[in-house]
Amino acid sequence: MVRVTTTDRRAVLRAGAGIVASGVLTTGCATGGAAAPPAAPSSRTSTPAPAPAPLLRYPAQILHGPRDRPRVALTFHGNGDPATAHALLSAAEKHGSRVTVFAVGTWLDAHPGLARRVLDGGHELGNHTLRHLDINAMPEADAEAEIRGCAERLKTLTGSIGTWFRPSRAALASPLVERLARRAGYPHVLSYDVDSLDFTSPGAPAVVRNVMADVRAGSIVSLHFGYADTVAALPGLLHELDRRGLHAVTTTELLS
């Protein structure tokens, strides 16, 4: 197993862009606080949306989209204080942008209304495991329970298991987790080629700089709910993307 520290993350993502790593990158996304205890999900549902069909031109693990169109995908790990989620979604909508949210299952248990809030704003919802643990280090049965547990909550709340899966505490899924995700209905694992490092709370200007240093057409950017720096950074980040002629769209739009 290859372990990569936070300071190495950006170099690793550059080196891995466009390929599927054979090892396991444990670059670790933010913890977002302790997991909330499971609660009974809301019964509110909508018309089911099918999981995306396999995008045959893409590998099983996707780091970025086409480089020939001026689009990027801003992807948020859904955990932490719901107030920051509402603020970030509203800021994106005000700008005319759409994002992809990878929800943690226990976060949805604690805040079930956020699932509909994401979709009602025109954004996209995905699976970021049930409890946000190190899924690549788990035995098969436990890892499968993490994926399916979040998928069940998404389906209960929205009628769909969500469009994408992203492993918790890792940039890439292990071969086992990749297979388990496919078995659960996710043809691709969505990674990223740009890491904002917002979970380190470096300050809003640093979040913007971190993204703009590496972003280009087709990039998939990793960001997080639950951090004040991210809320403060988003308007400036969207402005800088505009200056480069890049527009933030959902991951499905980016890859279509």
C-alpha positions as CSV (number, residue, x, y, z in Angstrom):
1,M,0.0,0.0,0.0
2,V,1.3,3.4,-1.0
3,R,0.7,6.1,1.7
4,V,0.8,9.7,0.6
5,T,0.9,12.6,2.9
6,T,-1.1,15.8,2.5
7,T,1.9,17.7,1.2
8,D,2.3,15.2,-1.6
9,R,-1.3,15.1,-2.7
10,R,-1.1,17.6,-5.6
11,A,1.9,15.9,-7.2
12,V,0.4,12.5,-6.9
13,L,-2.8,13.7,-8.6
14,R,-0.9,15.2,-11.4
15,A,1.1,12.0,-11.9
16,G,-2.0,9.9,-11.8
17,A,-4.2,12.0,-14.1
18,G,-5.7,9.9,-16.9
19,I,-4.6,6.6,-15.5
20,V,-5.9,4.1,-13.0
21,A,-3.4,3.4,-10.2
22,S,-2.7,-0.2,-9.3
23,G,-1.9,0.7,-5.7
24,V,-4.1,2.4,-3.1
25,L,-3.7,6.1,-2.5
26,T,-4.6,6.9,1.1
27,T,-4.5,10.7,0.7
28,G,-7.4,11.0,3.1
29,C,-10.3,13.4,2.7
30,A,-11.3,15.4,5.7
31,T,-13.0,13.8,8.6
32,G,-15.8,16.3,9.0
33,G,-16.2,15.4,12.6
34,A,-17.5,12.3,14.3
35,A,-20.1,10.3,12.5
36,A,-23.6,10.8,13.6
37,P,-25.6,7.8,14.9
38,P,-28.0,6.3,12.3
39,A,-31.4,7.7,12.3
40,A,-34.6,6.8,10.5
41,P,-34.5,8.3,7.0
42,S,-37.2,10.6,5.7
43,S,-39.9,8.9,3.6
44,R,-40.1,11.8,1.2
45,T,-39.2,10.5,-2.3
46,S,-39.1,11.8,-5.9
47,T,-39.3,10.1,-9.3
48,P,-36.4,7.6,-9.4
49,A,-33.5,8.6,-11.5
50,P,-31.4,5.7,-12.9
51,A,-27.7,5.4,-12.1
52,P,-25.6,6.5,-15.1
53,A,-24.8,3.9,-17.7
54,P,-21.1,3.1,-18.0
55,L,-19.2,5.8,-19.9
56,L,-17.2,3.5,-22.1
57,R,-14.5,5.9,-23.1
58,Y,-13.6,6.5,-19.4
59,P,-11.6,4.1,-17.1
60,A,-13.2,2.5,-14.1
61,Q,-11.8,5.3,-12.0
62,I,-12.1,8.8,-13.4
63,L,-9.8,11.6,-12.6
64,H,-10.9,14.2,-15.1
65,G,-13.2,14.9,-18.0
66,P,-12.5,16.0,-21.6
67,R,-9.8,18.6,-22.0
68,D,-11.3,20.2,-25.1
69,R,-14.4,21.9,-23.5
70,P,-14.3,24.9,-21.1
71,R,-16.0,23.1,-18.2
72,V,-14.9,21.9,-14.8
73,A,-16.7,20.0,-12.0
74,L,-16.6,21.3,-8.5
75,T,-17.3,18.2,-6.2
76,F,-18.0,18.6,-2.5
77,H,-17.6,16.0,0.2
78,G,-20.9,16.2,2.0
79,N,-20.4,16.2,5.8
80,G,-20.2,18.6,8.7
81,D,-22.2,21.7,9.6
82,P,-25.3,21.9,7.3
83,A,-25.2,25.7,7.4
84,T,-22.0,25.7,5.2
85,A,-23.8,23.3,2.8
86,H,-26.7,25.7,2.4
87,A,-24.3,28.7,2.0
88,L,-22.2,26.9,-0.7
89,L,-25.2,25.7,-2.7
90,S,-26.7,29.2,-2.6
91,A,-23.5,30.8,-3.8
92,A,-23.1,28.4,-6.7
93,E,-26.7,28.9,-7.7
94,K,-26.4,32.7,-7.5
95,H,-23.5,32.4,-9.9
96,G,-25.4,30.1,-12.3
97,S,-23.1,27.1,-11.5
98,R,-23.9,23.6,-10.6
99,V,-21.9,21.2,-8.4
100,T,-21.7,17.6,-7.4
101,V,-22.2,16.6,-3.7
102,F,-20.9,13.3,-2.3
103,A,-23.0,12.7,0.7
104,V,-22.0,10.7,3.8
105,G,-24.8,8.4,4.9
106,T,-24.8,9.4,8.6
107,W,-24.8,13.1,7.5
108,L,-28.0,12.4,5.6
109,D,-29.5,10.6,8.6
110,A,-28.9,13.7,10.7
111,H,-29.9,16.2,8.0
112,P,-32.3,14.4,5.6
113,G,-33.6,17.6,4.0
114,L,-30.2,18.3,2.5
115,A,-30.6,15.5,-0.1
116,R,-33.6,17.3,-1.7
117,R,-32.0,20.7,-1.2
118,V,-29.1,19.5,-3.4
119,L,-31.3,18.1,-6.2
120,D,-33.8,20.9,-6.1
121,G,-31.0,23.4,-6.7
122,G,-30.1,21.6,-10.0
123,H,-27.0,19.9,-8.5
124,E,-26.0,16.3,-8.5
125,L,-25.8,13.9,-5.5
126,G,-23.4,11.0,-5.0
127,N,-22.3,8.4,-2.5
128,H,-19.4,9.0,-0.1
129,T,-20.0,5.9,2.1
130,L,-22.1,5.5,5.2
131,R,-19.7,6.5,8.0
132,H,-16.7,8.1,6.2
133,L,-14.2,5.6,7.4
134,D,-11.0,4.3,5.7
135,I,-12.9,2.1,3.2
136,N,-9.8,0.8,1.4
137,A,-8.6,-0.7,4.7
138,M,-11.8,-2.6,5.5
139,P,-12.7,-6.2,5.0
140,E,-14.9,-6.9,2.1
141,A,-18.2,-7.3,4.0
142,D,-17.6,-4.0,5.9
143,A,-16.6,-2.1,2.8
144,E,-19.7,-3.3,1.0
145,A,-21.9,-2.3,3.9
146,E,-20.4,1.2,3.8
147,I,-21.3,1.6,0.1
148,R,-24.7,0.0,0.2
149,G,-25.7,1.7,3.4
150,C,-25.2,5.2,1.9
151,A,-26.9,4.0,-1.4
152,E,-29.9,2.9,0.6
153,R,-30.3,6.2,2.3
154,L,-30.0,8.1,-1.0
155,K,-32.6,5.9,-2.6
156,T,-35.0,6.3,0.3
157,L,-34.6,10.1,0.3
158,T,-34.5,10.8,-3.5
159,G,-35.5,7.6,-5.3
160,S,-32.0,7.1,-6.7
161,I,-28.8,5.7,-5.4
162,G,-27.0,8.8,-6.7
163,T,-25.0,9.3,-9.8
164,W,-21.5,8.6,-8.6
165,F,-19.4,6.9,-5.9
166,R,-16.3,8.4,-4.3
167,P,-14.4,6.4,-1.6
168,S,-13.9,7.9,1.8
169,R,-10.5,8.8,3.1
170,A,-8.8,8.1,-0.2
171,A,-8.4,9.7,-3.6
172,L,-8.7,6.3,-5.4
173,A,-10.5,3.1,-4.6
174,S,-8.7,-0.1,-4.1
175,P,-9.5,-2.8,-6.6
176,L,-11.8,-4.5,-4.1
177,V,-13.7,-1.3,-3.4
178,E,-13.9,-0.6,-7.1
179,R,-15.6,-4.0,-7.6
180,L,-17.9,-3.5,-4.7
181,A,-19.0,-0.1,-6.0
182,R,-19.8,-1.6,-9.4
183,R,-21.8,-4.3,-7.7
184,A,-23.8,-1.7,-5.9
185,G,-24.7,0.1,-9.1
186,Y,-21.9,2.6,-9.6
187,P,-20.1,1.8,-13.0
188,H,-17.3,4.3,-12.2
189,V,-15.5,5.6,-9.2
190,L,-15.1,9.4,-9.4
191,S,-11.7,10.7,-8.2
192,Y,-10.3,14.2,-9.0
193,D,-7.2,15.9,-10.5
194,V,-7.3,19.1,-8.4
195,D,-7.3,19.2,-4.6
196,S,-8.2,22.4,-3.0
197,L,-6.8,21.3,0.4
198,D,-9.7,23.3,2.0
199,F,-10.0,20.8,4.8
200,T,-6.7,22.0,6.2
201,S,-8.3,25.4,6.8
202,P,-5.6,27.4,5.0
203,G,-7.7,30.5,4.5
204,A,-10.0,31.4,1.6
205,P,-7.2,33.0,-0.6
206,A,-5.1,29.8,-0.3
207,V,-8.1,27.7,-1.3
208,V,-8.5,29.8,-4.4
209,R,-4.8,29.6,-5.2
210,N,-4.7,25.9,-4.6
211,V,-7.4,25.3,-7.2
212,M,-6.3,27.8,-9.8
213,A,-2.7,26.5,-9.7
214,D,-3.8,23.2,-11.2
215,V,-7.3,23.6,-12.7
216,R,-7.8,23.4,-16.5
217,A,-10.6,22.4,-18.9
218,G,-12.0,19.0,-17.8
219,S,-10.8,19.2,-14.2
220,I,-12.6,17.6,-11.3
221,V,-12.0,19.6,-8.1
222,S,-12.2,18.2,-4.6
223,L,-13.8,20.6,-2.0
224,H,-15.7,20.1,1.2
225,F,-18.8,21.2,3.0
226,G,-18.3,22.0,6.7
227,Y,-15.4,24.5,6.4
228,A,-15.8,28.3,6.7
229,D,-12.8,28.8,4.4
230,T,-14.6,27.0,1.6
231,V,-17.7,29.2,1.9
232,A,-15.5,32.4,1.9
233,A,-13.5,31.1,-1.1
234,L,-16.3,30.0,-3.4
235,P,-17.3,33.4,-4.9
236,G,-13.7,34.3,-5.6
237,L,-13.0,30.8,-7.1
238,L,-16.0,31.1,-9.4
239,H,-14.8,34.6,-10.5
240,E,-11.4,33.3,-11.3
241,L,-12.8,30.4,-13.2
242,D,-14.8,32.9,-15.2
243,R,-11.7,34.8,-16.0
244,R,-10.2,31.7,-17.5
245,G,-13.4,31.0,-19.5
246,L,-14.2,27.9,-17.4
247,H,-17.7,27.1,-16.2
248,A,-18.7,24.9,-13.3
249,V,-21.1,22.1,-14.2
250,T,-22.2,18.8,-12.7
251,T,-20.0,15.8,-13.2
252,T,-22.5,14.2,-15.5
253,E,-22.5,17.3,-17.7
254,L,-18.7,17.4,-17.7
255,L,-18.4,13.8,-18.8
256,S,-21.3,13.7,-21.3
